[in-house]
C-alpha cells in the first residue's frame, strides 16, 4: 500500500506568543472552521494607473481560482471527513471554507492542535508548518483558522487625562469637518454615491449614538450597514472597548463624506478573520465599496509569512477592481511597541498595495493651520509609526523617493495626536480620540470626495500620489521625529509626503483636463475648544 506524500504549505509556521504556556491538547470534538486559499489561475498584473478596472466576472475568469481546483478541495474534504460550506463565490474569492472536529483537522492538515494561555488570554495553536497531500497542496497558497490567536490591535488612543505636572496640554479638539476644512477639502462635494468599507476586528456601534453625534454637528447621519464574517457581528459594549475604534471610523468618515454609505465588515480578531474580511469586502458585489479602511494592526514580526503574502495578494486584487485601500501605521513610534532596541513597522500598513497613513500634531488659529509637526507624545502619549519594512521590498513606485531597498511607511499623514484629537461619541460618552486610526479615515473621506469630484475611479492610489506634482498638493512635515526617524522635506519615514491640501491635490489629479470647479460650503460644526 502506497503512502501519499505530504508537503508543507509555505509560511504557515507560527512563533508562540511570548510567555505563553501549553495547557493541553485541543478537544478532539471541538468544531473548527478553516479557510483554504487557492492559487490564482494566472499571475495577477499590477493595477493600472489610468483608472481602468476589471469587472468581477473578468477577474474570476482570468485570475480567480480554477473551478476544477475548487472541486479538488471538495474531494479533499470528503476524504478527511470534513464539511465544505458552500458559498457560491469560491472561485472568485479563491477561498474554500471547511469545517469539522479538531481530530479530523489534525489528520487533514498534519498538525497537532494545542491550547495555550498567556497574560492577555488564551488561544489555539500548532507547531511546525501545515501539511497536505502533495496533489492537493500544489493548489493551495494558504490555510487559515487552525491557529486562532488575536493578531491585531486597534490604532487609536484616548486623550490622556492624567498628564504629569508641567506637561504640554493645549486642550485642543476638533470635529472632523473642521479638520477637513483646515486641509482644504473640496467643500462642494459630499460623498454622494460613494461607499466606504471598514474592516473591524471587534467592537460595534449603536445607531442611536450615530444619530446623536451627527445631529450635534448639524449633519445628516450617513447610511451605516454591517456585514458578518465568520459569525462575528456588530456587538457594542463599553466606551473602553474596541467600540472606540468602530465609532471613530464611522464618525470621521461620515462627517467628511456626509452622503456616503458606510459598510462595517465585522470579523473575528484572528488571521482567518482578517483574511476573510478583506476577501469578502473586496469581492462584495452587493455593497461594492470604493474604499477600504483598516485601522487594526501589529508589528510585522507578529504575523506569519502566509498572512502577509496572502493579504497583499488580495490587496492587489482590490486595486485591479478599482478599490482604494488604506491602513493606519500604528501608534508606538519607530519601535512599533517592541522593546528590543530595533525598528519595526506595522502590518498591514506595510503592505505594498495599501496606502499607509501616519500621524501629525495639528495647531490652528482663526480657521487656518498655524503649525503641523510629527505626532510624538512619548511612551505614554504615543507616537506615529513609520520606518522600513523587514518583509516587503521597496515597490517600484517608491524608487525615486525612498533610499532604502525596503518598503517605506507611511505614504501620507494627517492629524492624529490625541492632544489635538477629535470629539466623538462612543456608547453615550463624549470623548476625545486620536491615533493613526483617526488620521486614516480623514484620507478615506478625502478619497471618496476626490472620486466624486473627478467622476472617475482612483483605485490603487499609491503610484499616482508618488507621481503627482507635490507642490501645493501636500503639506510637508519638516519638524519632529517618531523615535529613530526624523521628519524632513520630501518623503520621510515619519509622515510620508505629509498631510493633504485637498483642493490642490484635486487639481493635480485632474491632470491636463478641464479645471475642477471648487466652491466653499457653509459649515455647521462646532468651533475648536
Buried (B, 14 or more C-beta within 10 A) or exposed (E): EEEEEBBBBBBBBBEBBEEBEEEEEBEEEBEBBBBBBBBBBEEBEBBBBEBEBBEBEEBBEBBBBBEEBBEBBBEBBEEBEBBBEEEEBBBBBBBBBBBBBBBBBBBBBBBEBBBBBBEEEBBBBBEEBBBBBEEBBEBBBBBBBBBBBBBBBBBBBBBBEEBEEEEEEEEBBBBBBBBBBBBBBBBEBBBEEBBBBBBBBBBBBBEEBBEBBBEBBEBEBBEBBBBEBBEBEBBBEEBEBBBBBBBBBBBBBBBBBBBBBBBBBBBBBBBBBBBBBBBBBBBBEEBBBBBBBBBBBBBBBBBBEBBBBBBBBBBBBBBBBBBBBBBBBBBBBBBBBBEEEEBBBBBBBBBBBBBBBBBBBBBBEEEEBEEBBBBBBEEEBBBBBBBBBBBBEBBEBBEEBBEEEBBBBBBBBBBBBBBBBBBBBBBEBEBBBBBBBBBBBBBBBBBBBBBBBBEBBBBBBBBBBBEBEBEEBBBBBBBBBBBBBBBBEBBBBBBBBBBBBBBBBBBBBBEEEEEBEBEEEEBEBBEBE
